[in-house]
Amino acid sequence: MANDVKVKRIPIVLDKERHLVFDLNAFCELEEKFGSTSAAFEVLQDGSMKGIRTMLWAGLVHEDESLTEKEVGKLVSFSNIQVLADKITEAMSEGMPEAKN
């Protein structure tokens, strides 16, 4: 049943505690911005600052639909960007379907 689906929320602390969620809506946002989810993963692996900001926004927008990418960018500094990139990777992995044997 659809009600049984639970997407794991990954807590992160920015201006306050927030939660990264990569559900279908977040992946659709990434496809719209990058053309495909594969391209989004590549941007993250390449360490693109703009890409990290966009992916962080896509994972947070479920909590506040008025949140903009520039507002998200104001919450990130060079001191926390690597931790955030790791959290984005964790959250995206949690949002992906499990591979079947």
Biopython code that builds the backbone (N, CA, C, O; Angstrom):
import numpy as np
from Bio.PDB.StructureBuilder import StructureBuilder

atoms = [
    (1, "MET", "N", (0.823, -1.188, 0.000)),
    (1, "MET", "CA", (0.000, 0.000, 0.000)),
    (1, "MET", "C", (0.872, 1.259, 0.000)),
    (1, "MET", "O", (1.954, 1.276, 0.588)),
    (2, "ALA", "N", (0.399, 2.286, -0.651)),
    (2, "ALA", "CA", (1.139, 3.538, -0.744)),
    (2, "ALA", "C", (1.375, 4.156, 0.630)),
    (2, "ALA", "O", (2.402, 4.802, 0.843)),
    (3, "ASN", "N", (0.450, 3.971, 1.560)),
    (3, "ASN", "CA", (0.603, 4.546, 2.890)),
    (3, "ASN", "C", (1.746, 3.901, 3.670)),
    (3, "ASN", "O", (2.208, 4.467, 4.661)),
    (4, "ASP", "N", (2.209, 2.726, 3.240)),
    (4, "ASP", "CA", (3.293, 2.034, 3.916)),
    (4, "ASP", "C", (4.667, 2.554, 3.494)),
    (4, "ASP", "O", (5.673, 2.203, 4.111)),
    (5, "VAL", "N", (4.721, 3.379, 2.460)),
    (5, "VAL", "CA", (5.991, 3.869, 1.954)),
    (5, "VAL", "C", (6.512, 4.949, 2.899)),
    (5, "VAL", "O", (5.832, 5.938, 3.175)),
    (6, "LYS", "N", (7.728, 4.738, 3.385)),
    (6, "LYS", "CA", (8.366, 5.712, 4.262)),
    (6, "LYS", "C", (9.714, 6.083, 3.654)),
    (6, "LYS", "O", (10.570, 5.222, 3.449)),
    (7, "VAL", "N", (9.894, 7.354, 3.372)),
    (7, "VAL", "CA", (11.168, 7.833, 2.872)),
    (7, "VAL", "C", (11.953, 8.319, 4.082)),
    (7, "VAL", "O", (11.447, 9.105, 4.882)),
    (8, "LYS", "N", (13.185, 7.851, 4.213)),
    (8, "LYS", "CA", (14.003, 8.209, 5.363)),
    (8, "LYS", "C", (14.350, 9.689, 5.323)),
    (8, "LYS", "O", (14.769, 10.219, 4.294)),
    (9, "ARG", "N", (14.170, 10.335, 6.450)),
    (9, "ARG", "CA", (14.494, 11.753, 6.612)),
    (9, "ARG", "C", (15.874, 11.844, 7.259)),
    (9, "ARG", "O", (16.086, 11.311, 8.349)),
    (10, "ILE", "N", (16.803, 12.511, 6.597)),
    (10, "ILE", "CA", (18.164, 12.657, 7.098)),
    (10, "ILE", "C", (18.291, 14.032, 7.764)),
    (10, "ILE", "O", (18.199, 15.055, 7.086)),
    (11, "PRO", "N", (18.502, 14.063, 9.086)),
    (11, "PRO", "CA", (18.595, 15.360, 9.768)),
    (11, "PRO", "C", (19.902, 16.080, 9.451)),
    (11, "PRO", "O", (20.970, 15.469, 9.387)),
    (12, "ILE", "N", (19.791, 17.385, 9.255)),
    (12, "ILE", "CA", (20.966, 18.248, 9.097)),
    (12, "ILE", "C", (20.694, 19.530, 9.874)),
    (12, "ILE", "O", (19.544, 19.940, 10.029)),
    (13, "VAL", "N", (21.748, 20.152, 10.355)),
    (13, "VAL", "CA", (21.591, 21.403, 11.087)),
    (13, "VAL", "C", (22.143, 22.526, 10.218)),
    (13, "VAL", "O", (23.323, 22.544, 9.868)),
    (14, "LEU", "N", (21.270, 23.452, 9.883)),
    (14, "LEU", "CA", (21.654, 24.636, 9.125)),
    (14, "LEU", "C", (21.304, 25.839, 9.997)),
    (14, "LEU", "O", (21.957, 26.057, 11.017)),
    (15, "ASP", "N", (20.300, 26.622, 9.631)),
    (15, "ASP", "CA", (19.813, 27.689, 10.487)),
    (15, "ASP", "C", (19.008, 27.111, 11.647)),
    (15, "ASP", "O", (18.829, 27.750, 12.684)),
    (16, "LYS", "N", (18.530, 25.889, 11.444)),
    (16, "LYS", "CA", (17.788, 25.108, 12.435)),
    (16, "LYS", "C", (17.867, 23.662, 11.967)),
    (16, "LYS", "O", (18.404, 23.389, 10.893)),
    (17, "GLU", "N", (17.347, 22.744, 12.746)),
    (17, "GLU", "CA", (17.354, 21.369, 12.261)),
    (17, "GLU", "C", (16.360, 21.252, 11.113)),
    (17, "GLU", "O", (15.200, 21.651, 11.219)),
    (18, "ARG", "N", (16.840, 20.708, 10.046)),
    (18, "ARG", "CA", (16.024, 20.449, 8.862)),
    (18, "ARG", "C", (16.227, 18.994, 8.491)),
    (18, "ARG", "O", (17.067, 18.309, 9.074)),
    (19, "HIS", "N", (15.447, 18.515, 7.506)),
    (19, "HIS", "CA", (15.542, 17.107, 7.113)),
    (19, "HIS", "C", (15.603, 16.992, 5.598)),
    (19, "HIS", "O", (14.753, 17.516, 4.878)),
    (20, "LEU", "N", (16.634, 16.288, 5.136)),
    (20, "LEU", "CA", (16.746, 16.002, 3.707)),
    (20, "LEU", "C", (15.865, 14.808, 3.378)),
    (20, "LEU", "O", (15.916, 13.778, 4.050)),
    (21, "VAL", "N", (15.064, 14.959, 2.345)),
    (21, "VAL", "CA", (14.223, 13.869, 1.856)),
    (21, "VAL", "C", (14.311, 13.863, 0.341)),
    (21, "VAL", "O", (14.041, 14.869, -0.315)),
    (22, "PHE", "N", (14.693, 12.718, -0.206)),
    (22, "PHE", "CA", (14.702, 12.573, -1.651)),
    (22, "PHE", "C", (13.620, 11.573, -2.037)),
    (22, "PHE", "O", (13.862, 10.381, -2.224)),
    (23, "ASP", "N", (12.415, 12.122, -2.146)),
    (23, "ASP", "CA", (11.268, 11.343, -2.597)),
    (23, "ASP", "C", (11.094, 11.592, -4.099)),
    (23, "ASP", "O", (11.950, 12.206, -4.735)),
    (24, "LEU", "N", (9.997, 11.118, -4.650)),
    (24, "LEU", "CA", (9.768, 11.280, -6.083)),
    (24, "LEU", "C", (9.780, 12.753, -6.488)),
    (24, "LEU", "O", (10.329, 13.108, -7.531)),
    (25, "ASN", "N", (9.179, 13.603, -5.670)),
    (25, "ASN", "CA", (9.155, 15.029, -5.999)),
    (25, "ASN", "C", (10.559, 15.623, -6.068)),
    (25, "ASN", "O", (10.857, 16.412, -6.965)),
    (26, "ALA", "N", (11.415, 15.248, -5.131)),
    (26, "ALA", "CA", (12.793, 15.758, -5.139)),
    (26, "ALA", "C", (13.533, 15.290, -6.381)),
    (26, "ALA", "O", (14.248, 16.073, -7.007)),
    (27, "PHE", "N", (13.368, 14.011, -6.750)),
    (27, "PHE", "CA", (14.043, 13.509, -7.946)),
    (27, "PHE", "C", (13.495, 14.172, -9.207)),
    (27, "PHE", "O", (14.241, 14.388, -10.162)),
    (28, "CYS", "N", (12.214, 14.494, -9.222)),
    (28, "CYS", "CA", (11.639, 15.221, -10.366)),
    (28, "CYS", "C", (12.247, 16.623, -10.469)),
    (28, "CYS", "O", (12.535, 17.099, -11.567)),
    (29, "GLU", "N", (12.440, 17.275, -9.328)),
    (29, "GLU", "CA", (13.080, 18.594, -9.331)),
    (29, "GLU", "C", (14.503, 18.492, -9.892)),
    (29, "GLU", "O", (14.935, 19.345, -10.668)),
    (30, "LEU", "N", (15.218, 17.445, -9.493)),
    (30, "LEU", "CA", (16.578, 17.264, -9.994)),
    (30, "LEU", "C", (16.591, 16.999, -11.490)),
    (30, "LEU", "O", (17.444, 17.525, -12.205)),
    (31, "GLU", "N", (15.649, 16.183, -11.974)),
    (31, "GLU", "CA", (15.558, 15.938, -13.423)),
    (31, "GLU", "C", (15.288, 17.235, -14.168)),
    (31, "GLU", "O", (15.849, 17.482, -15.236)),
    (32, "GLU", "N", (14.417, 18.062, -13.589)),
    (32, "GLU", "CA", (14.087, 19.331, -14.230)),
    (32, "GLU", "C", (15.317, 20.247, -14.296)),
    (32, "GLU", "O", (15.519, 20.940, -15.293)),
    (33, "LYS", "N", (16.130, 20.250, -13.248)),
    (33, "LYS", "CA", (17.310, 21.125, -13.191)),
    (33, "LYS", "C", (18.501, 20.583, -13.981)),
    (33, "LYS", "O", (19.220, 21.346, -14.627)),
    (34, "PHE", "N", (18.710, 19.246, -13.927)),
    (34, "PHE", "CA", (19.914, 18.659, -14.505)),
    (34, "PHE", "C", (19.675, 17.826, -15.758)),
    (34, "PHE", "O", (20.627, 17.469, -16.451)),
    (35, "GLY", "N", (18.429, 17.513, -16.056)),
    (35, "GLY", "CA", (18.122, 16.700, -17.223)),
    (35, "GLY", "C", (17.921, 15.236, -16.894)),
    (35, "GLY", "O", (17.163, 14.546, -17.574)),
    (36, "SER", "N", (18.601, 14.744, -15.842)),
    (36, "SER", "CA", (18.436, 13.361, -15.399)),
    (36, "SER", "C", (18.992, 13.226, -13.989)),
    (36, "SER", "O", (19.776, 14.062, -13.540)),
    (37, "THR", "N", (18.587, 12.181, -13.301)),
    (37, "THR", "CA", (19.139, 11.956, -11.967)),
    (37, "THR", "C", (20.609, 11.540, -12.068)),
    (37, "THR", "O", (21.404, 11.847, -11.180)),
    (38, "SER", "N", (20.966, 10.850, -13.136)),
    (38, "SER", "CA", (22.372, 10.476, -13.341)),
    (38, "SER", "C", (23.246, 11.719, -13.445)),
    (38, "SER", "O", (24.332, 11.769, -12.867)),
    (39, "ALA", "N", (22.779, 12.708, -14.172)),
    (39, "ALA", "CA", (23.528, 13.960, -14.310)),
    (39, "ALA", "C", (23.645, 14.662, -12.955)),
    (39, "ALA", "O", (24.671, 15.275, -12.662)),
    (40, "ALA", "N", (22.609, 14.577, -12.138)),
    (40, "ALA", "CA", (22.654, 15.180, -10.799)),
    (40, "ALA", "C", (23.732, 14.510, -9.954)),
    (40, "ALA", "O", (24.493, 15.194, -9.270)),
    (41, "PHE", "N", (23.806, 13.175, -9.994)),
    (41, "PHE", "CA", (24.843, 12.455, -9.252)),
    (41, "PHE", "C", (26.232, 12.848, -9.744)),
    (41, "PHE", "O", (27.152, 12.997, -8.940)),
    (42, "GLU", "N", (26.393, 13.017, -11.047)),
    (42, "GLU", "CA", (27.685, 13.409, -11.615)),
    (42, "GLU", "C", (28.112, 14.785, -11.119)),
    (42, "GLU", "O", (29.282, 15.005, -10.808)),
    (43, "VAL", "N", (27.157, 15.708, -11.046)),
    (43, "VAL", "CA", (27.448, 17.056, -10.568)),
    (43, "VAL", "C", (27.905, 17.004, -9.115)),
    (43, "VAL", "O", (28.831, 17.718, -8.728)),
    (44, "LEU", "N", (27.262, 16.166, -8.313)),
    (44, "LEU", "CA", (27.658, 16.026, -6.918)),
    (44, "LEU", "C", (29.067, 15.452, -6.826)),
    (44, "LEU", "O", (29.884, 15.933, -6.040)),
    (45, "GLN", "N", (29.354, 14.432, -7.620)),
    (45, "GLN", "CA", (30.681, 13.818, -7.610)),
    (45, "GLN", "C", (31.760, 14.793, -8.078)),
    (45, "GLN", "O", (32.895, 14.734, -7.606)),
    (46, "ASP", "N", (31.417, 15.678, -8.993)),
    (46, "ASP", "CA", (32.376, 16.670, -9.498)),
    (46, "ASP", "C", (32.616, 17.793, -8.500)),
    (46, "ASP", "O", (33.565, 18.562, -8.650)),
    (47, "GLY", "N", (31.761, 17.897, -7.478)),
    (47, "GLY", "CA", (31.924, 18.930, -6.459)),
    (47, "GLY", "C", (31.465, 20.306, -6.872)),
    (47, "GLY", "O", (31.931, 21.300, -6.315)),
    (48, "SER", "N", (30.564, 20.395, -7.834)),
    (48, "SER", "CA", (30.036, 21.687, -8.274)),
    (48, "SER", "C", (29.285, 22.380, -7.131)),
    (48, "SER", "O", (28.359, 21.813, -6.551)),
    (49, "MET", "N", (29.692, 23.595, -6.822)),
    (49, "MET", "CA", (29.037, 24.351, -5.750)),
    (49, "MET", "C", (27.568, 24.606, -6.079)),
    (49, "MET", "O", (26.696, 24.432, -5.228)),
    (50, "LYS", "N", (27.304, 25.014, -7.300)),
    (50, "LYS", "CA", (25.929, 25.277, -7.709)),
    (50, "LYS", "C", (25.118, 23.978, -7.673)),
    (50, "LYS", "O", (23.951, 23.980, -7.280)),
    (51, "GLY", "N", (25.734, 22.883, -8.081)),
    (51, "GLY", "CA", (25.062, 21.597, -8.059)),
    (51, "GLY", "C", (24.731, 21.142, -6.650)),
    (51, "GLY", "O", (23.641, 20.630, -6.395)),
    (52, "ILE", "N", (25.678, 21.329, -5.731)),
    (52, "ILE", "CA", (25.427, 20.963, -4.335)),
    (52, "ILE", "C", (24.281, 21.796, -3.777)),
    (52, "ILE", "O", (23.405, 21.274, -3.086)),
    (53, "ARG", "N", (24.288, 23.084, -4.076)),
    (53, "ARG", "CA", (23.211, 23.962, -3.594)),
    (53, "ARG", "C", (21.866, 23.504, -4.140)),
    (53, "ARG", "O", (20.885, 23.445, -3.399)),
    (54, "THR", "N", (21.810, 23.180, -5.429)),
    (54, "THR", "CA", (20.554, 22.741, -6.048)),
    (54, "THR", "C", (20.076, 21.424, -5.437)),
    (54, "THR", "O", (18.887, 21.261, -5.161)),
    (55, "MET", "N", (20.994, 20.495, -5.227)),
    (55, "MET", "CA", (20.592, 19.212, -4.646)),
    (55, "MET", "C", (20.141, 19.370, -3.204)),
    (55, "MET", "O", (19.192, 18.717, -2.770)),
    (56, "LEU", "N", (20.814, 20.229, -2.469)),
    (56, "LEU", "CA", (20.394, 20.500, -1.098)),
    (56, "LEU", "C", (18.992, 21.097, -1.096)),
    (56, "LEU", "O", (18.144, 20.695, -0.300)),
    (57, "TRP", "N", (18.752, 22.048, -1.980)),
    (57, "TRP", "CA", (17.423, 22.654, -2.102)),
    (57, "TRP", "C", (16.361, 21.595, -2.430)),
    (57, "TRP", "O", (15.293, 21.579, -1.819)),
    (58, "ALA", "N", (16.651, 20.724, -3.381)),
    (58, "ALA", "CA", (15.678, 19.697, -3.779)),
    (58, "ALA", "C", (15.336, 18.774, -2.614)),
    (58, "ALA", "O", (14.203, 18.308, -2.497)),
    (59, "GLY", "N", (16.316, 18.512, -1.755)),
    (59, "GLY", "CA", (16.078, 17.650, -0.605)),
    (59, "GLY", "C", (15.380, 18.339, 0.549)),
    (59, "GLY", "O", (14.849, 17.675, 1.439)),
    (60, "LEU", "N", (15.373, 19.681, 0.545)),
    (60, "LEU", "CA", (14.752, 20.438, 1.637)),
    (60, "LEU", "C", (13.392, 21.035, 1.288)),
    (60, "LEU", "O", (12.614, 21.352, 2.189)),
    (61, "VAL", "N", (13.095, 21.192, 0.024)),
    (61, "VAL", "CA", (11.904, 21.930, -0.392)),
    (61, "VAL", "C", (10.604, 21.265, 0.089)),
    (61, "VAL", "O", (9.564, 21.921, 0.138)),
    (62, "HIS", "N", (10.651, 19.994, 0.437)),
    (62, "HIS", "CA", (9.453, 19.313, 0.951)),
    (62, "HIS", "C", (8.976, 19.944, 2.252)),
    (62, "HIS", "O", (7.784, 19.898, 2.556)),
    (63, "GLU", "N", (9.893, 20.539, 3.031)),
    (63, "GLU", "CA", (9.521, 21.167, 4.299)),
    (63, "GLU", "C", (8.994, 22.588, 4.122)),
    (63, "GLU", "O", (8.215, 23.080, 4.939)),
    (64, "ASP", "N", (9.428, 23.240, 3.047)),
    (64, "ASP", "CA", (9.049, 24.634, 2.814)),
    (64, "ASP", "C", (9.089, 24.901, 1.315)),
    (64, "ASP", "O", (10.156, 25.146, 0.752)),
    (65, "GLU", "N", (7.933, 24.853, 0.673)),
    (65, "GLU", "CA", (7.869, 25.007, -0.779)),
    (65, "GLU", "C", (8.274, 26.398, -1.259)),
    (65, "GLU", "O", (8.544, 26.587, -2.445)),
    (66, "SER", "N", (8.320, 27.373, -0.350)),
    (66, "SER", "CA", (8.731, 28.721, -0.757)),
    (66, "SER", "C", (10.243, 28.900, -0.695)),
    (66, "SER", "O", (10.753, 29.942, -1.107)),
    (67, "LEU", "N", (10.967, 27.911, -0.192)),
    (67, "LEU", "CA", (12.418, 27.969, -0.079)),
    (67, "LEU", "C", (13.051, 28.074, -1.462)),
    (67, "LEU", "O", (12.689, 27.329, -2.372)),
    (68, "THR", "N", (13.989, 28.993, -1.619)),
    (68, "THR", "CA", (14.674, 29.160, -2.905)),
    (68, "THR", "C", (16.100, 28.612, -2.806)),
    (68, "THR", "O", (16.630, 28.415, -1.712)),
    (69, "GLU", "N", (16.697, 28.375, -3.950)),
    (69, "GLU", "CA", (18.081, 27.907, -3.975)),
    (69, "GLU", "C", (19.016, 28.938, -3.346)),
    (69, "GLU", "O", (19.950, 28.567, -2.635)),
    (70, "LYS", "N", (18.783, 30.205, -3.594)),
    (70, "LYS", "CA", (19.642, 31.250, -3.029)),
    (70, "LYS", "C", (19.509, 31.302, -1.510)),
    (70, "LYS", "O", (20.496, 31.537, -0.814)),
    (71, "GLU", "N", (18.311, 31.087, -0.990)),
    (71, "GLU", "CA", (18.132, 31.031, 0.465)),
    (71, "GLU", "C", (18.902, 29.843, 1.049)),
    (71, "GLU", "O", (19.521, 29.955, 2.108)),
    (72, "VAL", "N", (18.857, 28.717, 0.353)),
    (72, "VAL", "CA", (19.615, 27.541, 0.793)),
    (72, "VAL", "C", (21.104, 27.851, 0.769)),
    (72, "VAL", "O", (21.830, 27.472, 1.689)),
    (73, "GLY", "N", (21.565, 28.532, -0.264)),
    (73, "GLY", "CA", (22.974, 28.891, -0.369)),
    (73, "GLY", "C", (23.463, 29.734, 0.792)),
    (73, "GLY", "O", (24.627, 29.640, 1.182)),
    (74, "LYS", "N", (22.594, 30.552, 1.345)),
    (74, "LYS", "CA", (22.971, 31.389, 2.494)),
    (74, "LYS", "C", (23.173, 30.556, 3.762)),
    (74, "LYS", "O", (23.782, 31.025, 4.724)),
    (75, "LEU", "N", (22.666, 29.330, 3.762)),
    (75, "LEU", "CA", (22.773, 28.458, 4.934)),
    (75, "LEU", "C", (24.042, 27.609, 4.910)),
    (75, "LEU", "O", (24.337, 26.893, 5.867)),
    (76, "VAL", "N", (24.786, 27.693, 3.815)),
    (76, "VAL", "CA", (25.956, 26.835, 3.613)),
    (76, "VAL", "C", (27.226, 27.684, 3.630)),
    (76, "VAL", "O", (27.275, 28.779, 3.068)),
    (77, "SER", "N", (28.249, 27.147, 4.290)),
    (77, "SER", "CA", (29.559, 27.799, 4.270)),
    (77, "SER", "C", (30.599, 26.755, 3.882)),
    (77, "SER", "O", (30.301, 25.563, 3.807)),
    (78, "PHE", "N", (31.799, 27.210, 3.641)),
    (78, "PHE", "CA", (32.854, 26.266, 3.280)),
    (78, "PHE", "C", (33.174, 25.330, 4.441)),
    (78, "PHE", "O", (33.717, 24.246, 4.230)),
    (79, "SER", "N", (32.842, 25.739, 5.663)),
    (79, "SER", "CA", (33.126, 24.879, 6.811)),
    (79, "SER", "C", (32.168, 23.693, 6.908)),
    (79, "SER", "O", (32.505, 22.676, 7.514)),
    (80, "ASN", "N", (30.975, 23.812, 6.316)),
    (80, "ASN", "CA", (30.022, 22.695, 6.420)),
    (80, "ASN", "C", (29.671, 22.057, 5.077)),
    (80, "ASN", "O", (28.848, 21.144, 5.030)),
    (81, "ILE", "N", (30.273, 22.515, 4.001)),
    (81, "ILE", "CA", (29.852, 22.037, 2.682)),
    (81, "ILE", "C", (30.168, 20.556, 2.459)),
    (81, "ILE", "O", (29.372, 19.858, 1.831)),
    (82, "GLN", "N", (31.298, 20.057, 2.952)),
    (82, "GLN", "CA", (31.627, 18.649, 2.743)),
    (82, "GLN", "C", (30.684, 17.743, 3.541)),
    (82, "GLN", "O", (30.253, 16.703, 3.044)),
    (83, "VAL", "N", (30.369, 18.133, 4.762)),
    (83, "VAL", "CA", (29.413, 17.364, 5.576)),
    (83, "VAL", "C", (28.064, 17.334, 4.873)),
    (83, "VAL", "O", (27.411, 16.291, 4.824)),
    (84, "LEU", "N", (27.647, 18.463, 4.335)),
    (84, "LEU", "CA", (26.366, 18.532, 3.636)),
    (84, "LEU", "C", (26.378, 17.677, 2.379)),
    (84, "LEU", "O", (25.392, 16.999, 2.088)),
    (85, "ALA", "N", (27.469, 17.695, 1.632)),
    (85, "ALA", "CA", (27.567, 16.859, 0.429)),
    (85, "ALA", "C", (27.436, 15.389, 0.808)),
    (85, "ALA", "O", (26.779, 14.622, 0.104)),
    (86, "ASP", "N", (28.059, 14.993, 1.917)),
    (86, "ASP", "CA", (27.947, 13.602, 2.389)),
    (86, "ASP", "C", (26.515, 13.278, 2.791)),
    (86, "ASP", "O", (26.023, 12.186, 2.506)),
    (87, "LYS", "N", (25.845, 14.213, 3.448)),
    (87, "LYS", "CA", (24.437, 14.005, 3.858)),
    (87, "LYS", "C", (23.522, 13.917, 2.635)),
    (87, "LYS", "O", (22.579, 13.126, 2.618)),
    (88, "ILE", "N", (23.799, 14.725, 1.620)),
    (88, "ILE", "CA", (23.016, 14.673, 0.379)),
    (88, "ILE", "C", (23.166, 13.292, -0.251)),
    (88, "ILE", "O", (22.180, 12.683, -0.667)),
    (89, "THR", "N", (24.401, 12.801, -0.321)),
    (89, "THR", "CA", (24.643, 11.480, -0.894)),
    (89, "THR", "C", (23.903, 10.404, -0.105)),
    (89, "THR", "O", (23.291, 9.511, -0.691)),
    (90, "GLU", "N", (23.959, 10.489, 1.224)),
    (90, "GLU", "CA", (23.243, 9.533, 2.074)),
    (90, "GLU", "C", (21.738, 9.587, 1.824)),
    (90, "GLU", "O", (21.092, 8.552, 1.663)),
    (91, "ALA", "N", (21.187, 10.795, 1.792)),
    (91, "ALA", "CA", (19.747, 10.957, 1.598)),
    (91, "ALA", "C", (19.307, 10.489, 0.217)),
    (91, "ALA", "O", (18.252, 9.870, 0.075)),
    (92, "MET", "N", (20.115, 10.783, -0.804)),
    (92, "MET", "CA", (19.759, 10.340, -2.150)),
    (92, "MET", "C", (19.799, 8.819, -2.240)),
    (92, "MET", "O", (18.945, 8.211, -2.887)),
    (93, "SER", "N", (20.781, 8.206, -1.598)),
    (93, "SER", "CA", (20.870, 6.741, -1.590)),
    (93, "SER", "C", (19.660, 6.123, -0.900)),
    (93, "SER", "O", (19.145, 5.096, -1.340)),
    (94, "GLU", "N", (19.212, 6.748, 0.177)),
    (94, "GLU", "CA", (18.026, 6.266, 0.901)),
    (94, "GLU", "C", (16.764, 6.390, 0.043)),
    (94, "GLU", "O", (15.836, 5.590, 0.162)),
    (95, "GLY", "N", (16.748, 7.402, -0.817)),
    (95, "GLY", "CA", (15.565, 7.628, -1.653)),
    (95, "GLY", "C", (15.472, 6.730, -2.867)),
    (95, "GLY", "O", (14.410, 6.600, -3.477)),
    (96, "MET", "N", (16.602, 6.103, -3.221)),
    (96, "MET", "CA", (16.628, 5.238, -4.400)),
    (96, "MET", "C", (16.060, 3.866, -4.056)),
    (96, "MET", "O", (16.220, 3.398, -2.929)),
    (97, "PRO", "N", (15.400, 3.219, -5.009)),
    (97, "PRO", "CA", (14.889, 1.869, -4.748)),
    (97, "PRO", "C", (16.040, 0.889, -4.570)),
    (97, "PRO", "O", (17.108, 1.042, -5.163)),
    (98, "GLU", "N", (15.798, -0.121, -3.741)),
    (98, "GLU", "CA", (16.831, -1.137, -3.510)),
    (98, "GLU", "C", (16.957, -2.015, -4.744)),
    (98, "GLU", "O", (15.964, -2.358, -5.386)),
    (99, "ALA", "N", (18.190, -2.370, -5.061)),
    (99, "ALA", "CA", (18.441, -3.245, -6.205)),
    (99, "ALA", "C", (17.970, -4.655, -5.866)),
    (99, "ALA", "O", (18.177, -5.141, -4.755)),
    (100, "LYS", "N", (17.339, -5.297, -6.828)),
    (100, "LYS", "CA", (16.880, -6.673, -6.644)),
    (100, "LYS", "C", (17.904, -7.614, -7.246)),
    (100, "LYS", "O", (18.543, -7.298, -8.249)),
    (101, "ASN", "N", (18.054, -8.782, -6.618)),
    (101, "ASN", "CA", (19.026, -9.781, -7.100)),
    (101, "ASN", "C", (18.655, -10.301, -8.448)),
    (101, "ASN", "O", (19.361, -11.145, -8.999)),
]
sb = StructureBuilder()
sb.init_structure("model")
sb.init_model(0)
sb.init_chain("A")
sb.init_seg("    ")
for serial, (resi, resn, name, xyz) in enumerate(atoms, 1):
    if name == "N":
        sb.init_residue(resn, " ", resi, " ")
    sb.init_atom(name, np.array(xyz, "f"), 0.0, 1.0, " ", f" {name:<3s}", serial, name[0])
structure = sb.get_structure()
